[in-house]
Amino acid sequence: MTSVSTSATTAATLADLLEQLGGVSPRRVQVRPFPGASIEQDVLDMYAREGRLCELVDGVLVEKGMGFRESFLAMALSAILWGFVKQHNLGLVTGADGMVRLASGLVRIPDVAFISWDRLPGRRVPVEPIPGLAPNLVVEVLSESNTAGEMARKRREYFTAGVQVVWLIDPDARTLEVFVSADQSVVLDERQTLDGGSVLPGFTLHLHDLFAELDRHGHADASDD
């Protein structure tokens, strides 16, 4: 895994801190522990104590931006990916609480990630709660609280750490943007087909089938008539 430069925040004001973190809402920044003083164990303690998922960035706990619809779409995609990965025994697929240490002091939580066996110590499922590794593929599903600056920073960190591809899904626009570097991408809409490229050779997905999951609904109960 490539080293990623990260350090505790040097921001002088709250505005500086929020800008440093990518323009995130102050509601997502935890003040206990004090910003700049948080460590990896605080990520685990917050989750155990309050059930809240926080990423660790520059010594700051930043609550993960989430939403019900976004979680559902991520789960739908992870199920599709896992079916392909398991069939071909390529590695592992993790979900929205799969924490990874990209560098010392830098913990990110992708919505979905694929990690090949070659990147897993001993080619086995890690036992530590926050393994130090870079997934081959990272998927982020945009939620209302995510900012362009935050996502740009995440992409830089992912690619610097050794991630090969990032998929950025916009549920509102029903698009999936494929990044092969932090600033090189192509946008696909629901009329197009996604392929796994060199990371998941042979994998294809008609994006209409994925986004159609957002239109699922139950049939009216006969008792309601």
trRosetta pair geometry for C-beta under 8 A, 3 or more apart (Angstrom, degrees):
i j d omega theta_ij theta_ji phi_ij phi_ji
1 102 7.6 -159 179 -160 130 49
1 132 6.6 -141 30 152 159 87
1 133 6.1 -152 -69 -136 135 37
1 134 4.8 146 -127 -10 100 105
1 161 5.9 -14 -172 -177 99 80
1 162 5.3 -129 -138 11 59 142
2 134 7.3 15 29 -29 79 155
2 160 6.1 -132 104 159 125 56
2 161 5.7 179 63 -153 88 23
2 162 4.7 151 9 -52 97 95
3 103 6.2 82 -164 -122 54 113
4 102 5.3 12 13 133 152 100
4 103 3.5 -127 56 -40 97 140
4 106 5.8 -69 93 45 131 159
4 157 5.8 56 -153 -149 146 77
4 160 4.9 104 -108 112 92 118
4 161 5.1 -27 -48 -75 125 83
5 103 7.4 -64 -14 172 10 168
5 160 7.9 -73 18 163 73 151
6 57 7.6 -108 -153 -151 125 54
6 58 6.5 -127 -172 -77 89 56
6 103 5.2 141 10 90 120 129
6 104 7.0 -173 62 78 108 61
6 105 5.0 -166 107 89 118 106
6 106 4.3 165 -32 -52 171 117
6 157 7.9 44 -72 -123 118 115
7 10 7.6 19 108 -31 114 100
7 58 6.5 16 86 -131 46 73
7 59 7.6 -18 148 -19 43 108
7 105 7.1 51 -104 103 23 157
8 36 4.5 75 178 -163 107 77
8 37 7.3 44 -138 -69 133 35
8 58 5.9 92 -156 176 25 64
8 59 3.5 23 -123 -15 81 146
8 105 7.4 -94 -59 -163 64 145
9 17 5.8 34 -173 -120 152 91
9 20 6.1 123 -133 102 104 158
9 35 6.0 -17 38 152 145 97
9 36 4.4 -101 47 -89 92 93
9 58 4.2 78 -62 145 76 119
9 59 5.7 -123 1 56 78 104
9 60 5.8 41 -28 -37 129 116
10 36 8.0 112 -63 -119 31 127
11 14 7.7 81 138 -103 131 13
11 16 3.6 166 -154 108 97 106
11 17 3.8 173 85 -69 166 68
11 19 7.8 148 -117 51 126 88
11 20 5.3 -122 -66 -7 120 142
11 35 7.8 -31 53 130 120 129
11 36 7.8 -146 37 -67 87 118
12 16 5.4 68 42 15 66 159
13 16 4.7 104 53 3 74 101
13 17 7.1 -133 99 -4 43 86
14 17 5.5 -53 -150 35 35 114
14 18 6.3 33 155 -18 68 105
14 26 6.7 21 175 -110 122 124
15 18 5.9 -54 -146 37 30 108
15 19 6.4 30 155 -17 63 108
16 19 5.8 -59 -150 39 29 111
16 20 6.2 33 152 -23 65 108
17 20 5.6 -55 -149 34 30 114
17 21 6.4 20 156 -12 65 109
17 29 7.0 87 131 -139 124 159
17 35 6.0 28 -145 153 149 154
17 60 7.1 139 -169 -90 113 156
18 21 5.8 -60 -148 41 31 107
18 23 6.2 51 150 -125 89 29
18 24 6.1 -135 -152 56 80 64
18 25 8.0 -8 -141 -149 121 6
18 26 6.2 -56 -86 -73 129 77
18 29 7.1 -101 -90 -36 81 145
19 22 7.9 99 -177 -30 28 8
19 23 6.2 26 -113 -71 47 65
19 149 7.7 -65 -157 160 53 161
20 58 6.5 -27 139 17 125 172
21 24 4.9 -58 116 16 118 113
21 29 7.1 -180 7 -87 171 115
21 57 6.1 109 -124 103 91 138
21 58 7.3 -124 -83 33 82 128
21 60 6.7 -81 -85 84 126 148
21 62 6.0 161 -159 -91 135 144
21 150 6.8 4 142 -102 72 91
21 153 7.5 -140 -179 47 34 168
22 147 5.6 164 139 75 92 113
22 148 8.0 -154 -179 88 99 40
22 149 3.7 173 -164 117 69 88
22 150 3.2 136 114 -78 142 52
22 151 7.3 140 -176 6 146 40
22 152 6.9 168 -131 50 114 83
22 153 4.6 -118 -73 6 121 131
22 154 7.8 -5 -67 -22 163 82
23 147 4.3 -130 88 139 105 166
23 148 7.6 10 53 53 137 67
23 149 4.2 95 13 43 110 137
23 150 6.5 -113 56 -35 75 86
24 28 5.1 -81 159 62 120 132
24 29 6.8 130 98 -49 117 94
24 62 6.1 62 85 -154 172 124
24 65 7.8 -140 -136 -54 109 116
24 145 7.3 43 -153 160 84 94
24 147 6.1 -143 -82 8 50 121
24 150 5.4 77 -67 -78 93 131
25 28 5.1 93 70 -1 85 100
25 29 7.9 -156 101 -8 51 86
25 145 5.7 -75 6 -153 125 102
26 29 5.5 -56 -153 30 49 113
27 63 7.8 -59 124 42 69 132
27 145 8.0 -99 72 -134 112 133
28 62 5.5 36 137 -167 103 73
28 63 4.3 -129 -154 49 76 93
28 65 6.8 -30 -109 -70 148 79
28 145 6.4 129 -56 166 135 138
29 35 6.4 5 175 -87 114 127
29 60 6.3 -30 -146 177 96 121
29 61 7.5 123 -160 83 48 61
29 62 5.9 -23 -98 -107 62 72
29 63 7.7 -114 -52 6 20 85
30 33 7.6 53 119 42 108 47
30 35 7.7 152 82 -74 57 79
30 38 7.5 79 80 -74 115 144
30 46 7.1 -76 -96 -111 169 144
30 54 6.2 -18 -13 -123 136 151
30 60 7.5 155 51 -179 77 70
30 61 3.9 -19 41 83 127 113
30 62 7.4 -140 5 -77 86 25
30 63 6.7 111 -43 -42 97 89
31 34 6.5 2 -178 -115 63 48
31 35 6.6 -44 -118 -28 54 90
33 37 4.7 -113 148 92 120 102
33 38 4.7 160 62 -82 114 70
33 39 7.8 25 34 7 157 70
33 42 5.6 -83 6 -112 115 150
33 61 7.3 108 44 -8 77 118
34 37 4.7 47 66 20 84 127
34 38 8.0 -162 68 -41 40 75
35 38 7.4 -23 -123 -10 34 105
35 59 7.0 99 174 111 50 89
35 60 4.6 14 -144 -109 86 100
35 61 8.0 -121 -101 28 66 66
36 58 7.0 -36 -104 140 62 84
36 59 4.3 39 -157 105 30 132
36 60 6.4 9 -49 -63 42 83
37 59 5.9 69 -16 175 14 115
38 42 4.5 -105 -156 60 91 156
38 43 7.7 93 165 -46 117 73
38 56 6.0 -147 117 -131 117 98
38 59 5.3 141 45 180 72 54
38 60 6.0 112 25 -112 126 12
38 61 4.8 174 -118 -36 167 88
39 42 5.5 113 56 -2 57 102
39 56 7.5 14 175 -142 17 145
39 59 7.7 -9 -68 -130 50 73
39 105 7.6 -68 -131 -111 60 76
40 43 5.7 -43 -165 20 46 115
40 44 7.2 36 146 -9 69 102
40 56 6.1 -93 -96 -11 54 170
40 101 7.0 -6 -116 -98 134 119
40 105 7.4 -115 -49 -101 91 37
40 107 6.1 122 -121 -43 85 134
40 130 6.1 -147 -170 67 118 158
41 44 5.7 -56 -156 41 43 109
41 45 6.0 43 148 -22 73 107
42 45 5.4 -51 -137 39 35 113
42 46 6.1 40 160 -24 66 103
42 54 7.8 -51 125 83 89 135
42 56 7.3 118 70 -96 100 116
42 61 5.9 -108 126 -66 120 127
43 46 6.1 -55 -151 32 24 110
43 47 6.7 18 153 -13 60 109
43 54 5.7 -141 -126 79 72 90
43 55 7.5 13 -119 -135 122 17
43 56 5.2 -80 -59 -42 123 112
43 61 6.8 179 -86 -116 66 101
43 99 6.7 126 146 -136 137 152
43 107 5.4 -36 -73 78 166 160
43 130 6.9 69 87 -69 138 147
44 47 5.8 -59 -150 38 32 109
44 48 6.1 26 156 -16 68 110
44 129 5.8 81 -106 103 121 152
44 130 7.1 -113 -60 -24 106 117
45 48 5.8 -58 -142 41 31 108
45 49 5.7 19 163 -12 68 116
46 49 6.1 -62 -135 44 23 103
46 50 5.9 -38 -175 39 62 108
46 52 5.4 -66 156 72 101 96
46 54 5.1 5 91 14 156 126
46 61 6.3 134 -43 -157 159 148
47 50 7.4 -76 -116 59 13 67
47 51 6.5 36 -165 -125 52 22
47 52 6.5 -124 -95 65 49 44
47 53 6.1 41 -99 -92 104 53
47 54 7.5 -140 -53 20 83 81
47 97 7.6 117 -142 -155 138 115
52 63 5.9 -50 174 -124 115 106
53 63 7.0 96 82 -157 57 64
53 64 4.3 -23 105 17 106 129
53 66 7.3 85 52 -39 122 137
53 96 7.4 -106 -44 144 176 87
53 97 5.9 -128 -96 -114 132 81
53 109 5.7 -126 174 97 121 174
54 61 4.2 16 161 -173 145 96
54 62 6.1 143 -162 65 84 32
54 63 5.2 -50 -99 -92 82 47
54 64 6.5 -148 -99 -20 25 78
55 61 7.6 147 71 -154 38 50
55 62 5.1 -26 61 64 89 93
55 64 6.0 101 -24 -75 94 83
55 107 5.7 -165 -157 97 62 76
55 108 5.4 19 -138 -115 124 45
55 109 5.6 -135 -80 6 93 94
56 59 7.5 10 -175 -103 90 15
56 60 7.3 150 -155 70 50 40
56 61 6.3 -26 -98 -96 65 59
56 62 7.8 168 -89 19 17 80
56 105 6.5 -126 135 -179 117 48
56 106 6.5 -163 95 -132 87 21
56 107 4.0 55 32 31 102 102
57 60 5.5 -34 73 61 73 92
57 62 5.5 -6 25 3 117 126
57 106 6.6 46 -108 -128 56 74
57 107 8.0 -112 -51 50 59 61
58 105 7.7 61 -96 150 17 114
59 105 6.6 -24 -62 -163 66 117
64 96 7.7 148 141 176 152 96
64 109 5.4 -56 -91 68 140 130
65 143 4.4 -175 145 63 101 123
65 144 7.5 -153 -173 61 114 51
65 145 3.9 -158 -128 76 113 104
65 146 4.7 -178 84 -57 163 77
65 150 7.8 95 -10 117 137 158
66 70 6.4 -157 -161 76 50 125
66 71 6.2 38 -170 -58 100 105
66 96 7.2 94 -115 176 116 140
66 143 5.8 -150 -127 -75 6 166
67 70 4.2 82 59 12 91 110
67 71 6.7 -157 86 -11 43 86
67 143 4.4 161 -6 -136 109 111
67 144 6.3 92 -64 3 140 93
68 71 5.8 -57 -151 34 27 112
68 72 6.5 27 153 -19 63 106
69 72 5.7 -54 -150 35 32 112
69 73 6.4 28 155 -17 66 106
69 171 5.9 138 132 161 116 166
69 214 6.8 45 -161 -128 107 102
70 73 5.9 -54 -147 37 31 109
70 74 6.3 32 154 -19 64 107
70 111 7.2 -96 158 -124 99 143
70 141 4.4 157 -163 119 94 122
70 142 7.2 -131 -115 82 127 35
70 143 4.7 -67 -30 -83 164 92
70 171 6.2 -127 -91 -19 71 142
71 74 5.8 -57 -148 37 30 112
71 75 6.3 30 154 -20 64 107
71 96 6.1 -64 -126 -14 83 165
71 111 8.0 -145 -109 -148 48 107
71 141 8.0 -174 -61 72 26 146
72 75 5.7 -56 -150 36 30 111
72 76 6.5 33 152 -22 64 104
72 213 7.2 -167 141 136 101 115
72 214 7.7 123 100 -99 122 67
73 76 5.6 -50 -149 32 34 114
73 77 6.5 30 154 -14 65 105
73 141 5.6 148 86 -135 115 148
73 169 6.6 -162 134 129 132 147
73 171 5.7 -153 -28 -93 164 118
73 210 7.4 69 -159 167 90 94
73 211 7.9 11 -131 -109 118 53
73 213 6.6 145 -111 85 66 123
73 214 6.5 0 -83 -70 107 99
74 77 5.9 -57 -150 40 31 108
74 78 6.1 31 154 -20 67 108
74 95 6.9 111 136 -154 111 81
74 96 5.6 78 115 -59 153 112
74 111 4.1 -110 -121 166 140 113
74 112 5.4 -173 -165 -38 91 103
74 139 6.9 156 -132 113 89 121
74 141 4.9 -118 -64 -9 100 141
74 169 7.9 177 -81 50 72 144
75 78 5.7 -53 -141 37 31 110
75 79 6.4 36 157 -23 64 103
75 95 6.8 24 -99 -134 70 123
75 96 7.9 -56 -61 -13 78 113
76 79 6.0 -54 -154 30 28 112
76 80 6.8 25 150 -15 61 105
76 210 6.4 138 120 -150 121 73
76 213 4.5 66 -123 174 164 176
77 80 5.7 -56 -153 36 36 111
77 81 6.2 33 153 -16 70 108
77 112 5.7 -105 99 -31 112 167
77 139 6.4 -151 117 166 146 167
77 169 7.5 -142 -45 -52 157 159
77 210 6.2 35 -84 -140 88 121
78 81 5.6 -54 -143 41 34 111
78 82 5.9 35 158 -23 67 107
78 93 5.6 156 -160 150 84 123
78 94 7.8 -79 -138 102 128 22
78 95 5.4 20 -121 -95 172 84
78 112 4.6 -155 -78 -118 95 119
78 139 8.0 -156 -70 54 80 145
79 82 5.9 -53 -141 36 27 110
79 83 6.6 34 155 -25 60 103
80 83 5.9 -53 -156 28 29 114
80 84 7.0 20 152 -10 62 105
80 205 6.2 73 152 -109 146 129
80 210 7.3 -74 -8 -95 159 97
81 84 6.0 -63 -157 39 34 106
81 85 5.9 24 155 -14 72 113
81 93 5.0 146 111 -119 111 148
81 112 6.6 124 24 173 153 133
81 114 6.2 -122 175 -72 132 114
81 200 7.7 -87 -142 -110 90 162
81 203 7.7 26 -123 -149 68 145
82 85 5.6 -56 -134 44 33 107
82 86 5.6 32 165 -19 69 111
82 93 4.4 -126 -82 47 81 143
83 86 6.3 -55 -139 38 20 107
83 87 6.3 24 159 -23 57 111
84 87 5.9 -58 -150 33 27 113
84 88 6.6 -5 164 8 63 110
84 90 7.8 -4 125 12 78 134
84 196 7.8 -164 138 -61 154 147
84 200 6.8 61 123 -174 136 126
84 202 7.8 173 -165 102 118 95
84 203 5.1 70 176 -108 162 105
85 88 6.6 -76 -149 52 25 90
85 89 7.9 79 160 -97 58 7
85 90 4.7 -98 -148 50 74 108
85 91 6.1 -66 -168 58 120 66
85 92 7.3 109 146 -135 144 5
85 93 5.3 151 36 -36 154 110
85 114 6.3 -164 -86 -134 143 111
85 200 7.5 -69 -79 -124 85 117
86 89 7.0 22 -167 -76 33 48
88 202 7.5 127 -70 73 156 139
89 117 7.8 12 153 -38 78 133
90 114 7.6 -1 110 -175 120 116
90 116 5.9 -65 162 -121 82 79
90 117 7.1 -151 162 -12 34 92
90 200 7.2 72 161 -120 171 80
91 114 6.4 99 81 177 122 79
91 115 5.1 -142 159 98 132 53
91 116 4.0 -132 -53 -128 145 28
91 117 4.8 -145 -94 -36 79 59
91 118 7.8 -66 -85 17 122 64
91 119 7.3 26 -133 40 143 95
91 120 6.7 157 -146 -14 99 125
91 136 7.5 116 48 6 164 127
92 114 7.3 166 88 -151 47 49
92 115 5.0 -6 59 58 94 95
92 120 6.9 86 5 -68 120 145
92 125 6.5 116 -86 -104 144 82
93 112 6.8 -9 -174 -170 96 93
93 113 7.1 167 -153 84 52 46
93 114 5.4 -21 -100 -98 77 71
93 115 7.9 176 -82 20 31 69
94 98 2.9 82 156 -95 131 164
94 110 7.4 96 86 70 105 101
94 112 7.1 161 83 -154 56 44
94 113 4.8 -4 52 54 100 95
94 115 7.2 29 -8 -1 108 110
94 135 7.7 -119 31 -92 114 134
95 98 5.7 127 55 -21 41 106
95 111 7.5 -34 -173 170 53 48
95 112 6.4 -16 -119 -101 44 66
96 109 6.9 57 179 152 52 105
96 110 7.9 -110 -115 111 47 45
96 111 5.0 -7 -99 -142 88 57
96 112 7.4 -27 -62 -56 66 57
97 109 6.6 -20 -136 -160 30 125
98 109 6.6 142 70 -151 49 73
98 110 6.7 -30 75 58 104 81
98 113 5.9 -134 96 32 140 116
99 107 5.6 1 -170 -175 107 112
99 108 7.6 156 -150 84 61 32
99 109 5.2 -35 -96 -93 64 91
99 129 6.7 25 56 147 125 77
99 130 4.5 -50 115 -109 119 86
100 107 7.1 162 81 -151 36 65
100 108 6.1 -21 64 66 87 77
100 109 7.5 153 18 -93 71 41
100 110 7.3 7 16 2 120 97
100 113 7.1 -8 -24 25 139 178
100 130 6.9 156 -120 -164 15 71
100 131 6.3 -29 -125 72 70 74
100 132 7.6 109 -174 -125 71 22
100 133 5.9 -84 -151 64 113 72
100 134 7.3 120 157 -100 139 31
100 135 6.6 -123 -58 -28 169 95
101 104 7.5 30 176 -88 117 30
101 106 6.9 109 -163 78 62 62
101 107 5.5 -36 -98 -96 63 77
101 130 5.1 83 -40 149 99 102
101 131 6.7 -140 21 109 94 29
101 132 4.2 -43 75 -98 115 68
101 133 7.5 73 57 14 71 47
102 106 4.8 -59 62 109 96 113
102 107 7.4 169 10 -103 80 24
102 108 5.7 29 -21 10 122 110
102 134 6.3 67 -128 -92 77 85
102 157 5.7 75 123 162 164 103
102 158 7.2 -95 -117 -97 143 42
102 160 7.9 75 166 81 122 90
102 161 4.1 -79 -162 -91 100 152
103 106 4.3 34 54 35 87 123
103 157 7.9 -115 5 -159 114 99
103 161 6.5 -129 -40 -100 90 104
106 157 6.5 -152 177 -157 139 132
107 130 5.9 -38 -124 -153 124 137
108 154 6.5 123 -133 -140 138 97
108 157 6.7 147 -47 110 142 135
108 158 7.3 -90 76 -76 169 85
110 113 4.4 101 69 -55 139 104
110 135 6.7 -65 13 19 153 151
110 138 4.4 -129 -110 -153 147 93
110 139 6.1 99 171 53 113 52
110 140 6.2 -96 -144 -72 77 74
111 139 5.4 -80 71 104 96 85
111 140 5.5 124 6 -124 110 36
111 141 4.7 106 -106 9 179 93
112 138 7.7 144 85 -165 57 41
112 139 3.8 0 60 52 99 124
112 141 7.9 64 -1 -26 98 102
113 135 3.9 -108 -174 -97 114 165
113 137 6.5 162 -156 89 53 63
113 138 5.3 -10 -107 -108 90 62
113 139 6.9 -153 -70 20 45 77
114 135 6.0 113 67 -175 41 111
114 136 5.4 -50 99 61 91 100
114 137 4.1 23 41 48 106 108
114 199 7.1 115 84 157 133 115
114 200 6.8 -2 128 -65 172 118
115 119 5.2 -115 -171 78 89 121
115 120 6.0 98 136 -59 118 100
115 133 6.4 52 -136 128 137 136
115 135 4.7 -90 -75 -120 82 74
115 136 6.2 147 -117 2 34 85
116 119 5.3 89 62 8 76 100
116 120 7.5 -148 100 -8 42 93
116 136 5.2 57 -14 -33 99 138
117 120 5.6 -66 -151 34 40 112
117 123 4.3 31 -180 -142 102 94
118 123 7.4 4 -77 -96 29 94
119 133 5.6 113 154 -168 102 119
119 134 6.9 -101 -160 67 137 64
119 135 7.4 140 105 -122 157 29
119 136 6.6 -170 -8 -46 148 88
120 123 5.6 95 80 -119 100 28
120 124 6.2 -160 138 50 119 33
120 125 7.3 -26 -169 -88 143 23
120 126 6.6 -132 -152 -43 96 88
120 133 6.9 7 -96 -116 53 162
121 124 7.1 -44 92 46 63 84
121 126 6.7 75 39 -94 102 90
121 131 7.7 -151 9 -156 111 124
121 133 7.9 -131 -20 -72 86 123
126 131 3.9 -26 -178 -72 173 140
126 133 7.5 -154 -48 -6 146 134
128 131 5.2 126 71 -78 104 68
134 158 7.4 129 -153 -162 101 59
134 161 4.2 172 -99 132 123 100
134 162 3.7 124 77 67 161 99
134 163 5.2 -127 176 -54 104 64
135 138 5.3 123 73 -67 127 80
135 163 5.8 23 73 -112 72 95
136 163 7.0 117 -176 -146 13 59
136 164 5.1 -10 -168 21 67 117
136 165 7.2 16 147 29 70 88
136 199 5.0 153 150 -150 115 108
137 163 7.3 111 -103 -164 14 94
137 164 6.7 -42 -70 62 60 93
137 165 5.0 -12 -113 70 80 98
137 166 7.6 162 -161 -90 56 31
137 167 7.0 21 -177 -5 101 102
137 199 5.1 116 -59 155 109 150
137 200 6.9 -15 -35 -27 151 111
138 158 5.3 -102 24 -141 154 141
138 163 5.2 -22 -8 -148 116 145
138 165 7.6 -178 30 95 64 53
138 166 5.0 -17 70 -113 96 78
138 167 7.4 -170 95 28 48 67
139 166 7.6 159 -89 -164 31 57
139 167 4.6 -13 -111 66 80 104
139 168 7.9 177 -156 -78 53 28
139 169 6.7 22 -174 -11 97 112
140 146 7.8 132 162 -126 117 157
140 151 6.6 167 115 -131 154 102
140 154 6.7 90 -72 115 157 151
140 166 6.9 2 6 -174 103 103
140 167 7.4 174 28 88 59 56
140 168 5.4 -10 67 -114 97 69
140 169 7.1 -173 92 24 47 76
141 169 4.6 -23 -111 68 70 112
141 171 6.6 43 -173 -37 102 104
142 146 5.1 -125 -148 58 71 141
142 151 7.4 -23 -100 -78 94 145
142 168 6.8 52 -44 178 99 88
142 169 6.6 -148 6 89 80 55
142 170 5.0 7 28 -106 135 63
142 171 6.8 -149 64 9 85 80
142 172 7.7 -67 89 11 122 97
143 146 5.3 108 53 -12 67 102
146 150 5.7 -132 -160 75 70 130
146 151 5.9 57 172 -51 116 106
147 150 4.5 98 56 4 83 103
147 151 7.0 -159 89 -3 45 85
148 151 6.0 -61 -149 41 30 106
148 152 6.2 33 154 -22 66 108
149 152 5.7 -54 -145 35 30 112
149 153 6.4 30 156 -18 64 104
150 153 5.9 -57 -153 35 29 110
150 154 6.5 30 151 -19 65 105
151 154 5.5 -49 -147 35 36 114
151 155 6.4 39 154 -21 65 102
151 168 6.6 75 -173 -127 134 134
152 155 5.8 -52 -151 33 31 111
152 156 6.7 33 152 -19 63 103
152 182 7.3 72 -166 179 68 99
153 156 5.8 -54 -153 33 34 112
153 157 6.5 30 153 -16 66 107
154 157 5.7 -60 -151 39 32 110
154 158 6.1 34 154 -22 68 107
155 158 5.6 -52 -144 35 32 113
155 159 6.3 20 163 -10 67 108
155 166 5.6 -133 -121 39 90 170
155 168 7.9 -37 -76 -59 118 126
155 179 5.9 -65 -141 148 127 168
155 182 4.6 132 127 -135 104 72
155 183 7.9 128 118 -53 138 51
156 159 6.4 -63 -146 42 25 101
156 160 6.0 25 158 -18 64 113
156 182 4.7 45 -87 -125 60 143
157 160 5.8 -58 -142 39 27 111
157 161 6.2 26 159 -19 63 111
158 161 6.0 -66 -154 37 25 109
158 163 3.9 -30 168 28 90 146
158 166 5.6 91 101 -74 156 125
158 182 7.9 151 59 -92 87 83
159 162 7.8 117 -172 -22 30 8
159 163 5.7 -78 -82 62 41 90
159 166 7.4 -78 -55 -22 91 120
159 179 7.8 -98 -61 136 122 117
159 181 5.9 79 -137 -151 157 52
159 182 4.9 -122 25 -52 146 86
163 166 6.3 56 133 -60 134 89
164 180 7.7 -21 162 -145 64 66
164 198 7.5 -107 166 84 142 99
164 199 5.2 165 91 -85 134 116
165 178 6.7 -23 -166 -166 109 87
165 179 6.8 147 -163 78 55 61
165 180 6.1 -22 -108 -102 78 59
165 197 6.4 141 -74 53 152 142
165 199 5.1 -107 12 -20 128 151
166 178 7.8 148 81 -160 51 41
166 179 4.1 -9 61 58 97 116
167 176 5.7 -11 -170 -173 102 105
167 177 7.2 148 -159 74 49 49
167 178 6.0 -17 -104 -102 73 63
167 179 7.5 -161 -75 21 25 79
167 194 7.7 42 -123 -152 133 142
168 176 7.2 151 75 -160 45 52
168 177 4.3 -16 60 59 101 103
168 179 6.6 53 -10 -17 107 113
168 185 7.7 -16 25 -142 118 150
169 175 7.5 175 -149 91 49 49
169 176 5.1 -15 -101 -106 75 80
169 177 7.9 -161 -72 21 30 70
170 173 4.2 16 112 39 126 104
170 174 7.2 -66 94 -8 79 15
170 175 4.9 11 48 54 109 88
170 176 7.7 -161 21 -77 70 36
170 177 7.4 50 -12 -12 103 102
171 174 6.9 18 -167 -78 33 55
171 211 7.7 159 -139 -127 63 92
171 214 6.6 143 -161 -92 104 147
173 189 7.8 -92 147 -117 90 90
174 189 6.6 58 107 -160 86 76
174 190 4.7 -22 149 -37 118 121
174 207 7.6 127 165 149 86 114
174 211 4.5 60 -146 -137 107 153
174 214 7.8 -126 -98 29 104 147
175 187 5.4 -3 -179 -173 130 101
175 188 6.5 152 -162 79 74 46
175 189 5.2 -42 -103 -99 83 62
175 190 7.6 -97 -82 -33 44 71
176 187 7.6 152 80 -156 37 56
176 188 5.0 -18 64 63 86 101
176 194 6.0 -21 87 -81 148 133
176 207 6.0 -149 7 -118 122 131
176 210 7.9 35 -46 79 135 153
177 185 5.0 27 173 169 100 136
177 186 7.2 173 -153 84 63 33
177 187 4.9 -27 -100 -101 83 72
177 188 7.5 177 -87 20 32 69
178 185 6.0 161 81 -155 46 79
178 186 5.3 -9 55 56 99 82
178 187 7.9 -174 17 -84 70 25
178 188 6.7 43 -14 -8 105 111
178 194 7.3 159 -65 -137 124 97
178 197 7.9 139 -172 -32 138 134
179 182 7.0 27 180 -120 130 16
179 184 6.8 114 -155 76 67 54
179 185 4.4 -36 -92 -90 65 106
180 184 5.4 -50 62 96 86 107
180 185 7.1 166 12 -92 69 50
180 197 7.9 -169 -97 -148 111 169
181 184 4.2 45 45 29 102 107
188 192 4.3 -122 -162 80 98 135
188 193 7.8 -98 -163 61 139 21
188 194 5.9 160 84 -78 166 83
188 207 6.0 164 130 -38 113 153
189 192 5.7 94 56 6 57 104
189 207 6.9 176 129 90 30 148
190 207 4.6 -132 -126 113 47 103
190 208 4.7 95 168 -85 91 60
190 210 7.7 -139 -124 61 90 87
190 211 4.7 -68 -109 32 127 145
191 207 7.5 -12 30 63 20 109
191 208 6.7 48 -95 -56 32 108
192 207 5.8 25 70 16 65 125
193 204 5.7 2 173 -171 115 103
193 205 6.8 159 -161 78 69 38
193 206 5.3 -38 -104 -97 84 57
193 207 6.9 -159 -102 -9 27 81
194 204 6.9 153 83 -158 54 50
194 205 4.6 -13 59 60 103 94
194 206 8.0 -169 20 -80 75 10
194 207 5.8 93 -20 -62 103 95
195 203 6.4 135 -165 88 54 66
195 204 5.1 -19 -102 -100 75 75
195 205 7.9 177 -80 20 33 68
196 199 5.7 -119 171 76 84 78
196 200 2.7 -92 -167 80 139 91
196 201 6.0 -126 91 -54 112 16
196 202 6.7 -17 43 56 129 46
196 203 3.2 70 -31 52 130 111
196 204 7.3 -97 -9 -58 84 42
197 200 7.0 61 51 43 61 65
197 201 7.3 -67 112 -81 27 60
198 201 6.4 5 -132 -61 32 96
200 203 3.9 -4 130 9 115 137
205 209 6.8 -124 -176 61 78 115
205 210 6.1 47 160 -42 121 118
206 209 4.6 81 79 -2 94 107
206 210 7.6 -178 95 -6 52 82
207 210 5.3 -50 -152 36 49 113
207 211 6.0 32 157 -8 78 107
208 211 6.3 -63 -140 47 28 98
208 212 5.9 41 157 -34 65 109
209 212 5.8 -47 -143 25 25 119
209 213 7.8 43 151 -33 52 89
210 213 6.3 -45 -179 5 38 112
211 214 5.7 -31 -175 13 59 114
211 215 7.9 51 137 -11 67 98
212 215 5.5 -55 -164 34 54 112
212 216 7.8 86 141 -49 67 75
213 216 5.8 -12 -168 -24 48 114
220 224 5.5 -107 -180 60 95 131
220 225 7.3 95 135 -58 123 85
221 224 4.7 97 70 -11 85 103
222 225 5.8 -36 -168 6 49 116
